[in-house]
């Protein structure tokens, strides 16, 4: 029992035979052309495909037509020595089926055109852009995704990473033969030499400008950075470049490099500039290190002196303010006391002018009272005929303790004697004076 193969399998097998025949025909045409061009007499045509020589063109053509006829339902599907050759199977009188051949060629051409058209599809990854060109000229820019363009040779595309962070190092360590200095050596404003190295980080902001406006945009970044750093360092002193303005130099470099790249239309955005090392040449590096340490010591001493001044000056100002306040208080106290004494003297003077003797006695008594109140000695009258001597020691001790307080207290002005009792006071004073005189005698 025979099994009939499916039509799809038979069609695939026939298509494979057709492809094999096409390649065989092309190969035979090439060999035949080479044989006819060389025209060697020892090469003999192999009619019918026998012998060791290359196949004949007629035989190749008949084989190709047989396979095409078999593929599209023709009757010439077998070889000439088979049973199914028929009138179109082969032989010297074989005529190809041009209709079947045209259909086969159209099918092959359609497959080729489909494959050619499918070659225009391309994928752009995230963070990338593709620049499409028409016959080498810029056409448009596409973003991430699945895109299509006309196949080669009409259009082409080039994919670039626009979000990728790129970096270039400026300040190579190579030594120039003419000067003996490194490429990183720069001349400062005060005619000194410094070696500076830094890194420029950038990304793309315009893929078209990056690809078509400059031949080598990455090298343009290096050249712009070298030009910018030479300009900035040439306007600065060596000390400021080495120790003081490193951060400021970095920001100035970033702005200057971006301006130059925009002028060149490179499509590059400078993200950051990292200044790596700034130092003097190796021949004088030790001297500059000593100078730097001396400067650091100077700054340290200056800071310590400033700290001491900040600690002492406020204290001195506080002491001066306190002394000023104490002096002002003492001045006010002395002036007030003097004014009070003057007022009291004026009052006593007025009373003295009214009754001089009474005022003198009153002043004398008050003064002696103040003096005796602070004296610890006791005077005893020895003429008294008494065997019992009474000493009030408790009162004497109290008076002695209270004497400093009494002496420190302001002296109150004497009360003004009345004009009515002035005569009686004079009589009492005169009697007291006479009694003291008798005791003295």
Beta strands, then each sheet from edge to edge (+ up, - down):
strand 1: 121-124
strand 2: 128-134
strand 3: 137-142
strand 4: 145-148
strand 5: 155-161
strand 6: 166-170
strand 7: 185-187
strand 8: 193-204
strand 9: 268-280
sheet 1: 1+ 4-
sheet 2: 3+ 2- 5+
sheet 3: 6+ 8- 7+
sheet 4: 6+ 8- 9+
end
